[in-house]
Amino acid sequence: MILHAATIFLSAFLLFLVQPVVARQILPWFGGSAAVWTTCLVFFQTALLAGYAYCDVVARRLRPRTQVKLHIALLVASLAVLPIVPAAHWKPAGSEDPLWLILGMLIATIGLPYFLLSTTSPLVQVWFARVHPGRSPYRLFALSNLASMLALLGYPFVFVPLAPTRAQALGWSLGYALFVALCAVAGWRSLRALRPAAILSRSGGAEDGGEAREQEAPPTGSRQLLWCTLAATASLLLLAVSNHITQNIAAVPLLWIAPLSIYLLTFILCFDSSRWYRRRTFLAATAAALGVMAWTLADPQLTHELAIQVGVFCIGLFLACMFCHGELVRLKPAPRHLTRFYLMISLGGAAGSVLVGIVAPLLLPAYFELAAGLALCALLLLWQVRRDALVFPALAFAAMLTTLGCGVWGIVEFYDGAIVTARNFYGVLRVQEYRAGSATDRRSLIHGTIMHGTQYAAAELRRLPTSYYTMTSGIGRVLELRHPSLTPLRVGVIGLGAGTLATYGSKGDVYRFYDINPDVITVARRDFTYLADSEATIETPLGDARLKLEREPAQRFDVLAIDAFSSDAIPVHLITSEAVAIYKGHLAPGGVIAFHVTNRFLDLVPVVAALAAANGLQAIHIADDGLPPIAARSDWLLLSEDAALLATPGLAAFAKPIERHDDWRLWTDDYSNLVQVLK
């Protein structure tokens, strides 16, 4: 029992620890986009499906001795791909489809080890049932999910503070080698206790609550479809909620881990014992939670309420997954059919992840999949309670009406005033028009939930810098300080938005806008005129700015503005000591790096100030309250080696004190701490 439990525990721990370890390594290559995690989840769920399918085939078709020999041979072969460090040739050049590039890199780097780890839980449970006839193996599934959750929760609080990213990958590789040895021993030990094949058809006895199981016969197609649908609904909600949270806060592992840990916790509780899933309580609570989540998603007044958003969707995800996984456990078959049961669970998990990670971005113009997932869960709830006491179908029907109604409300709100919408790997763009035809007719570019530039239609106003970029903002003041100049200016901007900063350009100047999202470049040139109206020469290289700057010769920028935000999510790889060193190498003598750190949820001022000090730069903080509707509140940090420049009255008079935290650890490519900077 200890050998089987230890093998499953270690495999599940490694299986889920590798997810943030690998995602953290490749996140900077793809602009820090939250979609990197969604794409990784598609791979993980699909690889899990392949592993469970393998288990189902070998357990049903191969003799026990052949099973063990085949599995050990694959385990030994998988050692050849260690360590799990992605090769540099996978870094994007800028024109590739990031989704397929990420999937290809994951297959090449961790494909075989991850596949074999995913086979361990069901296969070892088969070996356990062979060695211990009459005992239920399903609690081992709960153990595997406990190990998975410990790995995920331990990652941000234990592994990140203690070890840099590369060391994490090397440590994981050593752990995997230990797992290979342990799994091989468990396989050989199981052969000592061979039993007739019929032994696996016995029920779980007392540990299953003594329930009589008609599933001793092969499960029907409709029963397998229901297993798959329940698993798919939970998986779809997991990814959709993860998308919703990370798109509006930050694309960092801590926030990815929270929904996935909740998802795993429900597996642990439901498969550990029937006492955790109090069916009547959870049916009513799930119906209420679906309605509350749908309302929170649709109501625009709640969009920027961090505590409400995180609280509602994390609690709601827990209740919805308890319903889905609790119903799965109620329908679980006898141990002889457990590989088919797990295969259907993994098929549903993969289907849910593919719908959110691949299908939705292709078919839906915005993040409507969460609203659709809530409605689907309400419909599934109604189906499951159709024969229960009348109150439960009534609650489920009310939940279904609420989710559908709020879904329609959210779509109407999204399109109200929108003249352009676009969605791709990097998020959802929308061009919103306000007061069309009036003297204050204006357009705004909205990325996620945050405005990224506004332009007035009137001829006398359309070259006016607005929002975070007015002449009283930090970037506006430093650009105005540089004019007039005897020599043309070179200005770099990481993050194009609507192209507002181009309005500061004079004849002979070069404004070089870096953007990773091709749709942003298209919208800025087609739906706004800042770029076309500018007197400066405009350049718009496509690709992740940091990778571009690493490969380019020194640009000798007089000003380099770091303004790459997707909603309130921060591409953390652009705010590290290594990144600032790259920026510094592209500055002209006396050049300025301008960090835009306006954020509702994160206080990045101390972080950037520490980065400046570590790179031998002076820093000042200029906060501008702005005057709506022309201006928006903004926070800019200006960094330069030229202390005299930052001390000029045109800047120093508007600087505010910087609160420093000398006990904070410097942010690097291997370390960042979101918890420290939460407001």
WOQUINOR-V933979 format. One record per helix or strand of 3 or more residues. SS is the DSSP state (~ for helix, > for strand). FROM is the first residue (numbers start at 0). TO is the last residue. Records with the same first field share a line. If there is no record, write none. Layout:
SS=FROM-TO  FROM-TO
This chain:
~=1-29  34-60  63-80  87-89  97-130  137-161  164-190  196-200  204-207  213-215  220-247  252-271  278-297  299-301  305-329  334-362  368-383  389-414  473-481  499-503  517-525  529-532  544-550  571-573  576-584  604-613  642-645  648-651  673-676
>=417-423  426-433  441-446  449-455  489-493  509-514  536-538  556-561  586-595  617-623  633-639
